[in-house]
Each structure stands twice: as structure tokens, then as C-alpha cells.
Amino acid sequence: MHTNPDTYERLFADFHPKNLVVSTKFTMGDFDSWLPLNPTLGVGEQARLVEMQGHREFEAFNAIPDDMGSDHQVALQRFLAGNPHIDGLWSGPRTAGRGGPDRCRSI
């Protein structure tokens, strides 16, 4: 469901509660910068949050510099242009997602 638009659509086809917000990683995996953008963020009628992470474990929690700012910008621009239900994003800059998001912002 996480990376397959057809599965996402089947799962949520008849499920439209007004208080549901679906949070989805922006890549087709665990935030690895070399992975393609997640195609499920282009489908669905539910409110969506785009998950991003700036303090990634596989880069020694930013001990190895890897600025993701431009990648995040391109991803958000593409998702916003393709899905009017993108409502915001959350980023885990310090905890790598453990303990919930560090930042959540409506777009």
C-alpha cells in the first residue's frame, strides 16, 4: 500500500472520514535519497501529509553531510502540483521519526 498507487486506491476507495489524514513517506522506501519519489502521493482523495526526514540514520544522523533541501523542494513541488489533497508535511530533523514528528506544518 505504501508504494503502490493501485493498492492505495483499492484500500481507501470507499473510506472518506473527514478527520482522516494519511501520512506517507516521500520516497519509495525509508527516506533513502537515491530512491524514486513515492507515486502514492499522486493519488487518493484523503488529506495527505508528506513525510520527510532530515536527520537520517544511514548518514550517521547528519555526521556525514547530505543536504536534502533541494530534493525536498522538488518533491513537494511535484506532489503539490499533482495532488490537491496534500495538506502539509512533517519532518523528523532530530529524532529520525522515533517519538513522533518534530515538525508538522500545513501547506
MMTF fields as JSON, N, C-alpha, C and O atoms, coordinates in Angstrom:
{
  "mmtfVersion": "1.0.0",
  "mmtfProducer": "UNKNOWN",
  "numBonds": 427,
  "numAtoms": 428,
  "numGroups": 107,
  "numChains": 1,
  "numModels": 1,
  "chainsPerModel": [1],
  "groupsPerChain": [107],
  "chainIdList": ["A"],
  "bondAtomList": [4, 2, 8, 6, 12, 10, 16, 14, 20, 18, 24, 22, 28, 26, 32, 30, 36, 34, 40, 38, 44, 42, 48, 46, 52, 50, 56, 54, 60, 58, 64, 62, 68, 66, 72, 70, 76, 74, 80, 78, 84, 82, 88, 86, 92, 90, 96, 94, 100, 98, 104, 102, 108, 106, 112, 110, 116, 114, 120, 118, 124, 122, 128, 126, 132, 130, 136, 134, 140, 138, 144, 142, 148, 146, 152, 150, 156, 154, 160, 158, 164, 162, 168, 166, 172, 170, 176, 174, 180, 178, 184, 182, 188, 186, 192, 190, 196, 194, 200, 198, 204, 202, 208, 206, 212, 210, 216, 214, 220, 218, 224, 222, 228, 226, 232, 230, 236, 234, 240, 238, 244, 242, 248, 246, 252, 250, 256, 254, 260, 258, 264, 262, 268, 266, 272, 270, 276, 274, 280, 278, 284, 282, 288, 286, 292, 290, 296, 294, 300, 298, 304, 302, 308, 306, 312, 310, 316, 314, 320, 318, 324, 322, 328, 326, 332, 330, 336, 334, 340, 338, 344, 342, 348, 346, 352, 350, 356, 354, 360, 358, 364, 362, 368, 366, 372, 370, 376, 374, 380, 378, 384, 382, 388, 386, 392, 390, 396, 394, 400, 398, 404, 402, 408, 406, 412, 410, 416, 414, 420, 418, 424, 422],
  "bondOrderList": [1, 1, 1, 1, 1, 1, 1, 1, 1, 1, 1, 1, 1, 1, 1, 1, 1, 1, 1, 1, 1, 1, 1, 1, 1, 1, 1, 1, 1, 1, 1, 1, 1, 1, 1, 1, 1, 1, 1, 1, 1, 1, 1, 1, 1, 1, 1, 1, 1, 1, 1, 1, 1, 1, 1, 1, 1, 1, 1, 1, 1, 1, 1, 1, 1, 1, 1, 1, 1, 1, 1, 1, 1, 1, 1, 1, 1, 1, 1, 1, 1, 1, 1, 1, 1, 1, 1, 1, 1, 1, 1, 1, 1, 1, 1, 1, 1, 1, 1, 1, 1, 1, 1, 1, 1, 1],
  "groupList": [{"groupName": "MET", "atomNameList": ["N", "CA", "C", "O"], "elementList": ["N", "C", "C", "O"], "formalChargeList": [0, 0, 0, 0], "bondAtomList": [1, 0, 2, 1, 3, 2], "bondOrderList": [1, 1, 2], "singleLetterCode": "M", "chemCompType": "L-PEPTIDE LINKING"}, {"groupName": "HIS", "atomNameList": ["N", "CA", "C", "O"], "elementList": ["N", "C", "C", "O"], "formalChargeList": [0, 0, 0, 0], "bondAtomList": [1, 0, 2, 1, 3, 2], "bondOrderList": [1, 1, 2], "singleLetterCode": "H", "chemCompType": "L-PEPTIDE LINKING"}, {"groupName": "THR", "atomNameList": ["N", "CA", "C", "O"], "elementList": ["N", "C", "C", "O"], "formalChargeList": [0, 0, 0, 0], "bondAtomList": [1, 0, 2, 1, 3, 2], "bondOrderList": [1, 1, 2], "singleLetterCode": "T", "chemCompType": "L-PEPTIDE LINKING"}, {"groupName": "ASN", "atomNameList": ["N", "CA", "C", "O"], "elementList": ["N", "C", "C", "O"], "formalChargeList": [0, 0, 0, 0], "bondAtomList": [1, 0, 2, 1, 3, 2], "bondOrderList": [1, 1, 2], "singleLetterCode": "N", "chemCompType": "L-PEPTIDE LINKING"}, {"groupName": "PRO", "atomNameList": ["N", "CA", "C", "O"], "elementList": ["N", "C", "C", "O"], "formalChargeList": [0, 0, 0, 0], "bondAtomList": [1, 0, 2, 1, 3, 2], "bondOrderList": [1, 1, 2], "singleLetterCode": "P", "chemCompType": "L-PEPTIDE LINKING"}, {"groupName": "ASP", "atomNameList": ["N", "CA", "C", "O"], "elementList": ["N", "C", "C", "O"], "formalChargeList": [0, 0, 0, 0], "bondAtomList": [1, 0, 2, 1, 3, 2], "bondOrderList": [1, 1, 2], "singleLetterCode": "D", "chemCompType": "L-PEPTIDE LINKING"}, {"groupName": "TYR", "atomNameList": ["N", "CA", "C", "O"], "elementList": ["N", "C", "C", "O"], "formalChargeList": [0, 0, 0, 0], "bondAtomList": [1, 0, 2, 1, 3, 2], "bondOrderList": [1, 1, 2], "singleLetterCode": "Y", "chemCompType": "L-PEPTIDE LINKING"}, {"groupName": "GLU", "atomNameList": ["N", "CA", "C", "O"], "elementList": ["N", "C", "C", "O"], "formalChargeList": [0, 0, 0, 0], "bondAtomList": [1, 0, 2, 1, 3, 2], "bondOrderList": [1, 1, 2], "singleLetterCode": "E", "chemCompType": "L-PEPTIDE LINKING"}, {"groupName": "ARG", "atomNameList": ["N", "CA", "C", "O"], "elementList": ["N", "C", "C", "O"], "formalChargeList": [0, 0, 0, 0], "bondAtomList": [1, 0, 2, 1, 3, 2], "bondOrderList": [1, 1, 2], "singleLetterCode": "R", "chemCompType": "L-PEPTIDE LINKING"}, {"groupName": "LEU", "atomNameList": ["N", "CA", "C", "O"], "elementList": ["N", "C", "C", "O"], "formalChargeList": [0, 0, 0, 0], "bondAtomList": [1, 0, 2, 1, 3, 2], "bondOrderList": [1, 1, 2], "singleLetterCode": "L", "chemCompType": "L-PEPTIDE LINKING"}, {"groupName": "PHE", "atomNameList": ["N", "CA", "C", "O"], "elementList": ["N", "C", "C", "O"], "formalChargeList": [0, 0, 0, 0], "bondAtomList": [1, 0, 2, 1, 3, 2], "bondOrderList": [1, 1, 2], "singleLetterCode": "F", "chemCompType": "L-PEPTIDE LINKING"}, {"groupName": "ALA", "atomNameList": ["N", "CA", "C", "O"], "elementList": ["N", "C", "C", "O"], "formalChargeList": [0, 0, 0, 0], "bondAtomList": [1, 0, 2, 1, 3, 2], "bondOrderList": [1, 1, 2], "singleLetterCode": "A", "chemCompType": "L-PEPTIDE LINKING"}, {"groupName": "LYS", "atomNameList": ["N", "CA", "C", "O"], "elementList": ["N", "C", "C", "O"], "formalChargeList": [0, 0, 0, 0], "bondAtomList": [1, 0, 2, 1, 3, 2], "bondOrderList": [1, 1, 2], "singleLetterCode": "K", "chemCompType": "L-PEPTIDE LINKING"}, {"groupName": "VAL", "atomNameList": ["N", "CA", "C", "O"], "elementList": ["N", "C", "C", "O"], "formalChargeList": [0, 0, 0, 0], "bondAtomList": [1, 0, 2, 1, 3, 2], "bondOrderList": [1, 1, 2], "singleLetterCode": "V", "chemCompType": "L-PEPTIDE LINKING"}, {"groupName": "SER", "atomNameList": ["N", "CA", "C", "O"], "elementList": ["N", "C", "C", "O"], "formalChargeList": [0, 0, 0, 0], "bondAtomList": [1, 0, 2, 1, 3, 2], "bondOrderList": [1, 1, 2], "singleLetterCode": "S", "chemCompType": "L-PEPTIDE LINKING"}, {"groupName": "GLY", "atomNameList": ["N", "CA", "C", "O"], "elementList": ["N", "C", "C", "O"], "formalChargeList": [0, 0, 0, 0], "bondAtomList": [1, 0, 2, 1, 3, 2], "bondOrderList": [1, 1, 2], "singleLetterCode": "G", "chemCompType": "PEPTIDE LINKING"}, {"groupName": "TRP", "atomNameList": ["N", "CA", "C", "O"], "elementList": ["N", "C", "C", "O"], "formalChargeList": [0, 0, 0, 0], "bondAtomList": [1, 0, 2, 1, 3, 2], "bondOrderList": [1, 1, 2], "singleLetterCode": "W", "chemCompType": "L-PEPTIDE LINKING"}, {"groupName": "GLN", "atomNameList": ["N", "CA", "C", "O"], "elementList": ["N", "C", "C", "O"], "formalChargeList": [0, 0, 0, 0], "bondAtomList": [1, 0, 2, 1, 3, 2], "bondOrderList": [1, 1, 2], "singleLetterCode": "Q", "chemCompType": "L-PEPTIDE LINKING"}, {"groupName": "ILE", "atomNameList": ["N", "CA", "C", "O"], "elementList": ["N", "C", "C", "O"], "formalChargeList": [0, 0, 0, 0], "bondAtomList": [1, 0, 2, 1, 3, 2], "bondOrderList": [1, 1, 2], "singleLetterCode": "I", "chemCompType": "L-PEPTIDE LINKING"}, {"groupName": "CYS", "atomNameList": ["N", "CA", "C", "O"], "elementList": ["N", "C", "C", "O"], "formalChargeList": [0, 0, 0, 0], "bondAtomList": [1, 0, 2, 1, 3, 2], "bondOrderList": [1, 1, 2], "singleLetterCode": "C", "chemCompType": "L-PEPTIDE LINKING"}],
  "groupTypeList": [0, 1, 2, 3, 4, 5, 2, 6, 7, 8, 9, 10, 11, 5, 10, 1, 4, 12, 3, 9, 13, 13, 14, 2, 12, 10, 2, 0, 15, 5, 10, 5, 14, 16, 9, 4, 9, 3, 4, 2, 9, 15, 13, 15, 7, 17, 11, 8, 9, 13, 7, 0, 17, 15, 1, 8, 7, 10, 7, 11, 10, 3, 11, 18, 4, 5, 5, 0, 15, 14, 5, 1, 17, 13, 11, 9, 17, 8, 10, 9, 11, 15, 3, 4, 1, 18, 5, 15, 9, 16, 14, 15, 4, 8, 2, 11, 15, 8, 15, 15, 4, 5, 8, 19, 8, 14, 18],
  "groupIdList": [1, 2, 3, 4, 5, 6, 7, 8, 9, 10, 11, 12, 13, 14, 15, 16, 17, 18, 19, 20, 21, 22, 23, 24, 25, 26, 27, 28, 29, 30, 31, 32, 33, 34, 35, 36, 37, 38, 39, 40, 41, 42, 43, 44, 45, 46, 47, 48, 49, 50, 51, 52, 53, 54, 55, 56, 57, 58, 59, 60, 61, 62, 63, 64, 65, 66, 67, 68, 69, 70, 71, 72, 73, 74, 75, 76, 77, 78, 79, 80, 81, 82, 83, 84, 85, 86, 87, 88, 89, 90, 91, 92, 93, 94, 95, 96, 97, 98, 99, 100, 101, 102, 103, 104, 105, 106, 107],
  "secStructList": [7, 7, 1, 7, 2, 2, 2, 2, 2, 2, 2, 2, 6, 6, 7, 7, 7, 6, 6, 7, 3, 3, 3, 3, 3, 1, 5, 1, 1, 1, 1, 7, 6, 6, 1, 7, 5, 7, 4, 4, 4, 4, 1, 7, 1, 1, 3, 3, 3, 3, 3, 3, 7, 1, 1, 7, 4, 4, 4, 6, 6, 6, 6, 1, 7, 7, 7, 7, 2, 2, 2, 2, 2, 2, 2, 2, 2, 2, 2, 2, 2, 2, 7, 6, 6, 3, 3, 3, 3, 3, 3, 7, 6, 6, 6, 6, 6, 6, 6, 1, 7, 1, 3, 3, 3, 3, 7],
  "xCoordList": [0.822, 0.0, 0.867, 0.511, 1.989, 2.828, 3.371, 3.509, 3.678, 4.306, 3.547, 4.04, 2.372, 1.626, 0.32, -0.594, 0.219, -0.989, -2.268, -3.312, -2.21, -3.412, -3.893, -5.091, -2.971, -3.324, -3.864, -4.848, -3.221, -3.691, -5.131, -5.977, -5.401, -6.742, -7.772, -8.873, -7.428, -8.359, -8.631, -9.774, -7.602, -7.753, -8.641, -9.485, -8.456, -9.166, -10.347, -10.928, -10.721, -11.761, -13.055, -13.625, -13.522, -14.796, -14.607, -15.518, -13.449, -13.118, -12.756, -11.643, -13.7, -13.503, -13.899, -14.587, -13.498, -13.852, -13.171, -12.02, -13.884, -13.36, -12.157, -11.356, -12.019, -10.913, -9.705, -8.791, -9.681, -8.555, -7.515, -7.843, -6.26, -5.13, -4.132, -3.693, -3.773, -2.844, -1.442, -1.207, -0.522, 0.865, 1.683, 1.635, 2.443, 3.142, 4.561, 4.781, 5.526, 6.923, 7.057, 6.385, 7.927, 8.039, 8.821, 8.745, 9.568, 10.28, 9.672, 8.854, 10.072, 9.547, 10.323, 10.622, 10.642, 11.37, 11.56, 10.766, 12.607, 12.817, 13.687, 14.765, 13.241, 13.887, 15.253, 15.998, 15.599, 16.884, 16.879, 15.975, 17.882, 17.878, 17.973, 17.647, 18.399, 18.539, 17.275, 17.232, 16.265, 15.028, 14.112, 14.167, 13.266, 12.323, 11.265, 11.035, 10.631, 9.536, 8.385, 8.191, 7.634, 6.55, 5.328, 4.738, 4.946, 3.83, 2.474, 1.529, 2.342, 1.036, 0.674, -0.493, 1.657, 1.34, 0.663, 0.292, 0.502, -0.21, -1.642, -2.358, -2.077, -3.421, -4.179, -3.609, -5.462, -6.286, -6.986, -6.541, -8.103, -8.897, -8.778, -9.386, -8.002, -7.841, -6.827, -5.929, -6.994, -5.979, -4.667, -4.644, -3.575, -2.276, -1.239, -1.233, -0.36, 0.86, 2.02, 2.021, 2.999, 4.206, 5.248, 5.573, 5.763, 6.793, 8.174, 8.486, 9.001, 10.386, 11.256, 10.777, 12.531, 13.43, 14.755, 15.354, 15.212, 16.461, 17.603, 18.719, 17.368, 18.368, 18.407, 17.99, 18.92, 18.765, 19.83, 21.007, 19.376, 20.261, 21.404, 22.542, 21.105, 22.125, 23.209, 24.166, 23.08, 24.131, 24.69, 25.131, 24.665, 25.208, 24.563, 25.232, 23.245, 22.467, 23.073, 23.25, 23.386, 23.933, 25.399, 25.905, 26.091, 27.537, 28.214, 29.296, 27.569, 28.04, 27.121, 25.95, 27.603, 26.725, 26.051, 26.686, 24.775, 23.999, 22.776, 21.737, 22.884, 21.791, 20.672, 20.856, 19.522, 18.366, 17.404, 16.338, 17.748, 16.833, 16.304, 15.1, 17.175, 16.708, 15.877, 14.909, 16.238, 15.431, 14.046, 13.051, 13.972, 12.678, 11.848, 10.637, 12.488, 11.78, 11.164, 9.986, 11.951, 11.462, 10.314, 9.305, 10.467, 9.418, 8.126, 7.058, 8.213, 6.998, 6.335, 5.11, 7.121, 6.544, 5.8, 4.711, 6.369, 5.721, 4.437, 3.411, 4.491, 3.302, 2.191, 1.024, 2.542, 1.535, 0.886, -0.313, 1.679, 1.139, 0.227, -0.695, 0.481, -0.257, -1.383, -2.188, -1.46, -2.489, -3.004, -2.286, -4.245, -4.791, -5.082, -5.441, -4.929, -5.228, -3.992, -4.088, -2.834, -1.649, -1.918, -2.11, -1.932, -2.333, -1.159, -1.261, -0.057, 1.072, 2.206, 2.181, 3.199, 4.336, 4.786, 4.517, 5.466, 6.136, 7.552, 7.831, 8.43, 9.839, 10.386, 10.069, 11.199, 11.846, 13.31, 14.158, 13.649, 15.037, 15.938, 17.156, 15.369, 16.213, 16.048, 17.03, 14.853, 14.609, 14.489, 14.225, 14.674, 14.547, 13.205, 13.105, 12.163, 10.828, 10.439, 9.259, 11.396, 11.055, 10.415, 10.94, 9.311, 8.634, 7.732, 7.288, 7.449, 6.557, 7.322, 8.538, 6.61, 7.269, 7.778, 7.186, 8.874, 9.413, 8.725, 8.552, 8.342, 7.716, 6.553, 6.658, 5.473, 4.353, 3.835, 3.584, 3.674, 3.246, 2.248, 2.439, 1.18, 0.207, 0.746, 1.413, 0.461, 0.924, -0.194, -0.027],
  "yCoordList": [-1.188, 0.0, 1.252, 2.245, 1.222, 2.404, 2.928, 4.139, 2.046, 2.495, 2.08, 2.29, 1.501, 1.032, 1.819, 1.623, 2.704, 3.517, 2.699, 3.093, 1.569, 0.748, 0.182, 0.192, -0.306, -0.843, 0.259, 0.056, 1.432, 2.564, 2.917, 3.097, 3.014, 3.366, 2.317, 2.671, 1.029, -0.027, 0.046, -0.108, 0.276, 0.323, 1.476, 1.307, 2.653, 3.853, 4.231, 5.299, 3.401, 3.746, 4.224, 5.22, 3.556, 3.915, 4.406, 4.298, 4.938, 5.349, 6.836, 7.203, 7.692, 9.132, 9.881, 10.897, 9.427, 10.21, 11.578, 11.694, 12.6, 13.968, 14.194, 15.096, 13.382, 13.584, 12.692, 12.616, 12.023, 11.166, 11.972, 12.689, 11.85, 12.404, 11.267, 10.674, 10.96, 9.873, 10.457, 11.354, 9.944, 10.387, 9.375, 8.176, 9.87, 8.98, 9.47, 10.66, 8.554, 8.9, 9.385, 8.885, 10.358, 10.967, 10.116, 10.36, 9.126, 8.223, 6.83, 6.554, 5.966, 4.599, 3.686, 2.545, 4.164, 3.382, 4.21, 5.103, 3.912, 4.566, 5.811, 5.874, 6.788, 8.091, 8.024, 9.004, 6.911, 6.84, 7.799, 7.755, 8.661, 9.747, 9.261, 10.02, 8.052, 7.554, 6.872, 6.453, 6.758, 6.098, 7.059, 8.268, 6.533, 7.392, 7.965, 7.447, 9.043, 9.626, 8.637, 7.812, 8.727, 7.791, 8.13, 9.197, 7.243, 7.541, 7.585, 8.138, 7.025, 7.064, 8.479, 8.757, 9.379, 10.762, 11.524, 12.685, 10.886, 11.499, 11.027, 11.477, 10.126, 9.568, 9.734, 10.11, 9.448, 9.443, 10.764, 11.822, 10.676, 11.852, 12.245, 13.223, 11.491, 11.787, 12.916, 13.104, 13.663, 14.667, 13.936, 12.848, 14.531, 13.848, 14.726, 15.945, 14.091, 14.701, 14.008, 12.785, 14.774, 14.232, 14.099, 15.076, 12.898, 12.651, 12.834, 12.282, 13.628, 13.816, 13.683, 13.832, 13.402, 13.228, 13.894, 13.626, 14.756, 15.464, 14.969, 15.474, 14.005, 13.518, 11.998, 11.259, 11.557, 10.149, 9.248, 9.599, 8.086, 7.127, 6.677, 6.557, 6.425, 5.876, 6.887, 6.541, 8.121, 9.128, 9.542, 10.677, 8.602, 8.823, 10.044, 10.834, 10.188, 11.287, 12.65, 13.496, 12.844, 14.081, 14.324, 15.422, 13.326, 13.458, 13.46, 14.024, 12.827, 12.842, 13.808, 13.488, 14.963, 15.974, 15.471, 14.853, 15.745, 15.421, 16.324, 15.947, 17.489, 18.455, 17.971, 17.82, 17.728, 17.231, 18.352, 18.077, 19.592, 20.713, 20.785, 20.942, 20.673, 20.783, 19.562, 19.698, 18.371, 17.173, 17.307, 16.961, 17.806, 18.007, 19.043, 18.876, 20.11, 21.146, 20.582, 20.807, 19.857, 19.278, 18.306, 18.315, 17.473, 16.504, 17.222, 16.873, 18.214, 18.93, 19.641, 19.62, 20.271, 20.946, 19.954, 20.254, 18.791, 17.779, 17.266, 17.142, 16.967, 16.444, 17.487, 17.16, 18.744, 19.801, 20.053, 20.32, 19.968, 20.175, 19.028, 19.23, 17.818, 16.656, 16.19, 15.353, 16.711, 16.223, 17.374, 17.859, 17.815, 18.931, 18.568, 19.436, 17.293, 16.854, 16.859, 16.504, 17.259, 17.397, 18.568, 19.699, 18.294, 19.289, 19.823, 20.889, 19.104, 19.546, 18.549, 17.594, 18.8, 17.899, 17.79, 18.665, 16.719, 16.626, 16.173, 15.408, 16.662, 16.343, 15.921, 16.524, 14.895, 14.438, 14.826, 13.968, 16.091, 16.514, 16.033, 15.975, 15.685, 15.297, 13.845, 13.201, 13.324, 12.004, 10.909, 9.759, 11.228, 10.251, 9.538, 8.362, 10.264, 9.718, 8.992, 8.708, 8.686, 7.996, 8.997, 10.091, 8.627, 9.519, 10.525, 11.48, 10.344, 11.25, 12.334, 12.455, 13.113, 14.155, 15.291, 15.62, 15.879, 17.049, 18.31, 19.269, 18.313, 19.47, 19.023, 18.037, 19.728, 19.448, 20.785, 21.67, 20.95, 22.232, 22.028, 21.202, 22.798, 22.773, 23.568, 24.586, 23.111, 23.809, 24.69, 25.375],
  "zCoordList": [0.0, 0.0, 0.0, -0.634, 0.694, 0.849, -0.48, -0.653, -1.406, -2.648, -3.904, -5.012, -3.758, -4.918, -5.045, -4.244, -6.038, -6.19, -6.348, -5.827, -7.055, -7.226, -5.898, -5.613, -5.092, -3.778, -2.877, -2.166, -2.905, -2.11, -2.482, -1.606, -3.777, -4.242, -3.824, -3.402, -3.938, -3.518, -2.019, -1.588, -1.232, 0.219, 0.666, 1.547, 0.06, 0.501, -0.382, -0.188, -1.337, -2.314, -1.667, -2.112, -0.652, -0.022, 1.403, 2.224, 1.699, 3.069, 3.057, 2.681, 3.47, 3.37, 4.643, 4.546, 5.819, 7.011, 6.972, 6.552, 7.411, 7.339, 8.245, 7.997, 9.297, 10.232, 9.939, 10.76, 8.8, 8.431, 7.671, 6.726, 8.088, 7.343, 7.173, 8.158, 5.937, 5.652, 5.519, 4.71, 6.314, 6.282, 5.494, 5.768, 4.503, 3.576, 3.328, 3.104, 3.368, 3.079, 1.64, 0.738, 1.441, 0.112, -0.879, -2.083, -0.405, -1.311, -1.223, -0.346, -2.127, -2.168, -1.226, -1.577, -0.068, 0.923, 2.17, 2.466, 2.894, 4.18, 4.045, 4.636, 3.288, 3.132, 2.451, 2.491, 1.834, 1.158, -0.024, -0.858, -0.097, -1.075, -2.517, -3.43, -2.751, -4.12, -4.637, -5.794, -3.812, -4.223, -4.973, -4.745, -5.868, -6.586, -5.641, -4.549, -6.091, -5.319, -5.231, -6.123, -4.157, -3.889, -4.748, -4.581, -5.658, -6.556, -5.856, -6.416, -4.656, -3.99, -3.555, -3.282, -3.485, -3.119, -4.252, -4.083, -5.393, -6.502, -6.634, -7.529, -5.761, -5.875, -4.563, -3.539, -4.62, -3.422, -3.171, -3.615, -2.443, -2.118, -0.647, -0.214, 0.114, 1.531, 1.714, 0.894, 2.812, 3.163, 3.382, 3.959, 2.923, 2.987, 3.646, 3.474, 4.405, 4.912, 4.218, 4.08, 3.786, 3.175, 4.286, 4.961, 4.468, 5.486, 4.876, 3.821, 5.57, 5.163, 6.397, 7.522, 6.19, 7.318, 6.999, 5.957, 7.884, 7.665, 8.52, 8.395, 9.381, 10.333, 10.194, 11.086, 9.049, 8.685, 9.311, 9.391, 9.745, 10.401, 9.503, 9.958, 8.219, 7.334, 6.982, 6.289, 7.443, 7.26, 8.615, 8.801, 9.556, 10.902, 11.549, 12.215, 11.342, 11.928, 11.599, 12.476, 10.324, 9.759, 10.096, 9.863, 10.638, 10.809, 9.447, 9.282, 8.472, 7.085, 6.348, 6.145, 5.944, 5.332, 4.056, 3.201, 3.952, 2.763, 2.78, 3.322, 2.203, 2.213, 1.314, 0.106, 1.9, 1.164, 0.788, 0.238, 1.064, 0.826, -0.59, -0.789, -1.575, -2.966, -3.361, -4.108, -2.873, -3.161, -2.548, -3.185, -1.321, -0.665, -1.419, -1.566, -1.898, -2.636, -3.916, -4.193, -4.687, -5.943, -5.659, -6.363, -4.635, -4.295, -3.92, -4.422, -3.05, -2.636, -3.798, -3.915, -4.662, -5.824, -6.707, -7.194, -6.914, -7.755, -7.108, -7.777, -5.804, -5.129, -5.068, -5.284, -4.774, -4.702, -6.059, -6.138, -7.125, -8.468, -8.897, -9.686, -8.377, -8.833, -7.929, -8.337, -6.709, -5.785, -4.919, -4.045, -5.155, -4.38, -2.922, -2.127, -2.57, -1.205, -0.297, 0.878, -0.831, 0.017, 0.951, 0.504, 2.232, 3.231, 4.039, 4.646, 4.055, 4.859, 4.786, 4.01, 5.619, 5.686, 7.119, 7.943, 7.404, 8.69, 8.431, 7.507, 9.266, 9.129, 10.474, 11.5, 10.471, 11.698, 11.697, 11.452, 11.963, 11.86, 12.993, 12.819, 14.152, 15.281, 15.696, 16.065, 15.646, 16.219, 15.179, 15.53, 13.925, 12.842, 12.884, 12.534, 13.317, 13.324, 14.596, 14.802, 15.449, 16.693, 17.655, 17.861, 18.226, 19.175, 18.483, 19.12, 17.203, 16.503, 15.777, 15.921, 15.003, 14.202, 15.072, 16.1, 14.647, 15.321, 14.815, 15.568, 13.578, 12.972, 12.104, 11.374, 12.181, 11.286, 10.818, 11.637, 9.556, 9.019, 7.906, 7.014, 7.975, 6.907, 5.726, 5.91, 4.535, 3.335, 2.822, 1.813]
}
